[in-house]
Amino acid sequence: MTRADDHIIEQLELVSDRFDFLDALDGARLDKRDLTESLPHSRSTVDRAIRDLTAAGLVLDDGDYITSLKGRQFVSLFRTARDAVADVLELDSFVAGTTADYPLPVEAVVGADELMTGPRVSHPLDALGNRLTATNNGAFVLPYLPSQTFVDRCTSWLVDGHSCRFVAPESVITATWRTYPAFLETVQTVPDCELRVGEVPPFAIAQTTLDGVPHMTVVAYDDDARASCVIENTAERAVAWARSRVQSVWEAASPFDLNGAVSGDAPESYAGTASEAGSASPAPEPGFESATRLDGDSDSDSDSDGVPAESTRAESESENATDDADADSSVRGPPLPTTLQSQGFVRLSPTYFDRVGVSPPLACWRAGFDLGEVRVGYALDRERATEDARENVTDDLFSRLRTGNDLVVTGPPGAGKSTVCMSVACRWHEREQGPVLYRQSGRRDPFTATAHLGSYLAETSGRVLVVVEDATRNEANGIFELVREFGDDGRVTFLLDSRENEWRDGTLRGAARLESHRTQSIDVVSVPPVDARERTRLVDHFEATVGTRVDIDPDELSPSGGGDLDPDEMYLFFRRLARHAEPATGETAPTSLLDDIDSVYADLERVDDRLGVDVGVLVNLLNASGVGVSTPLAYALTESRPDESVVEDALDALERSVLYSAFDDGTDGERVRTVHETWSARFLQRLLDLESERRARRRFERCFDALCSLVDDDARQAVQSVFGGTADIVRTIENDPAAWGE
C-alpha cells in the first residue's frame, strides 16, 4: 500500500469517526458550546474532534467553527456512499449469498425507491401489472413463466392499445403457449406489440414510464425459480442501465412468429391449436412467479438481416428496407418499422423523396407545401428582424438543434410552423447530419408506439432528428415521453411544432414530470410575423418558382394594405398571388377570406343546394378535424345513382379552391391535398351565417350520419360499388369498423 493510499484511508476513517460533527457543522456556524449541547459527546471529545478535523483541513476556525470546502465535499461524498451502502444492505439476504459474477450492477440498486427480499417478496410482477394503466408503453425481459394475474392484466392493457416489447427464452415461450395461449395470440395480433426470443439474464427486467416517470423493476430468483429479490428504481443511472440492458438483450434476440417463423424455422413446440396447447400444462402454483424452473436456452438464430420470416411483414417493410441500401446508415438510418409508418412517421431518404415527388409550384402556393416541395426550394426560408439586420429562421433553428437543444416552433394556425419545420428537416437531411424522422399532423392513427420509437432511436447510429407537428394534441403528445427519456442523450434531438395557445395553455394529463419537462426543458421559438419586407421577398420567390411575373405591388395583395399579416391574411395573400398568376381560370382574386368562402359556397349551391353543399360540409369537416380527406368518403352521402353524379360535380366544384386531387403526393391515391385546416374551420363557421341554424345543424347531422354509416356492411358496399371495390379507405374501415366509429 502506498503512502497516498495510507493518507486516503486516514481521511476516510476520520470522516467516518467524526461524521456527526461534520454533519452538524455543514451549513451552520457553531462554537464548542453549541456542539456540546447539540451532540451526545463530552466537552473533551468535542475538543479532540475539532482539533483533528481542523488539522485535516475539514473544519475552519474563525472564532466559530464551519466546514471548509473540502469538508463540505467530503460530507456530500460520505452521505452518498452511506446511502448506497444502506441500499445494498437492504438486499443483504440476497447479495450476501450470491456469487460476485451475478450480472446485477450496483447502479440498479443505488437510489432505489423500493427494495425487498425474502418473505416480503410476494407476486412482484402482479403488483406491476396492476399499475400498467399508468403507462402507455413498456419493455419486459422474462426469464421465467409469469403468473396468471400478470398475464391477465397485461392482456387487458395490450388490448386497450398500448405498446410493448417482450423478450423471453424459447422455453418460456413454449410454456406460455401451453399455459396462456390467448395471451400469446394477443401479443402477436395487437399492432404495437412485439415479441423476441433469445437468451436473457437470470432476472426479470421491466422498463416502463409510470405517470410520466421512467421506472425500472428487477425481479431476481433463487435456485428454485422463486422470486427472492425485487428492486424498483427511478434513479437516472438505474433507468439508463435498464434501458441499455434491455436494448442489448433485444438486439441479440430473434423476432418471433406464432406460426413458427423464428429465423425461418417452425419449432414443433408451437404446433397444434390453441385449445390443445391450453390443456397441456397447468398454471403456476399460487405464491410463485413460476413453479417450474425453465432453462432459457434458445436454438434459434437471427437471419442475416434480422427481418422476421413472415411474408406479410416482409412485404410491408420491403419498400423502406431497400431505401438507400448503399448509403451510410449513420446518415440515413435503418429501415423504419411498419408500426411507426402506420402511425405517420416517415424517414427522409432519396427513395422517399423520389416516391412522393413534387406538385406543380402554383398548386403548392394554393394548397400548402409538403416535404418534397420544401426540399426543392418552392417554399421560402422565413426571416425575422433583429437589432442589426435580418436573421434566417431555418439557419437559427438548425444551429440550435445541432448543439442538442430540443425546440418547439409555436404560432397561430396558418402562420407557417410546419413549413419552417420541414425546411429544418430537409436541411438536416441534405447536410447529412444524421437520420430524420418526420410525423406530419392529420394522421389517422394516433402515435402510441412509444416503445417502438424508443427502441428505434436507441438502435440508430448518428445524430437523429425527430420532427413532430402539432405535438401537444392528443394524437401526437406521446412524443413527450421520449423527449424526456432521451433528454440527456446527445444523439437524439427533437423539433416540435404547436399552436401558440395550445402550448401556452395545454397540459399533459396525468404526467406532472412530463409537463415540467415540456415547459422547462424545451426552448420555444415563435414564427415571425410577415412584415412588409417579408411580403416583398414572398412575391419575388413566388415569381421565381412559378415562372410568372406578378405585376402588382405587394401591399396591394395584402388585405389590410400594410402592417404585419395575421394568419387569415397570410393565407389570402398566397391565394391572391396564385390567382394573379393564373388569370385564365376566370377567377377573380377575393378581397377577404369571407368572400373566398362565400364564392365556394355559391359554387356548391349551383351544383345542388342540398347534396352539393353537404359534400362541401363533409369535406371541410374531415379537413378541419385532421382526419384527412379521402374522396370516396363523400359518396357515403349518396342514396341513388343520380346522387353519385351530384357528388362528383360537387367535388369538381371544390377542385383548385379546397381540393387539389390532381397534385397528390402519390402516398395515398385517395387522400388529396387540401387548403389549410383553418380555411375549413372558417367555412364551417360561416355556414351558420349563410344558413339558418336549424338548416346548418341538419347538414352536420347528415354528414356525421353518413360517415358513421360506414361501419355497416351495406353502406361500405354502396361506396365500393362506385369505385369497383378499389376504395382503400373503405377497406381500412372494414378491417376495423369499431375504430372508425370511435
Summary of the structure (lengths in Angstrom):
residues: 742
radius of gyration: 32.0
end to end distance: 72.7
largest distance: 107.7
contacts: 2377
relative contact order: 0.06
helix: 52%
strand: 13%
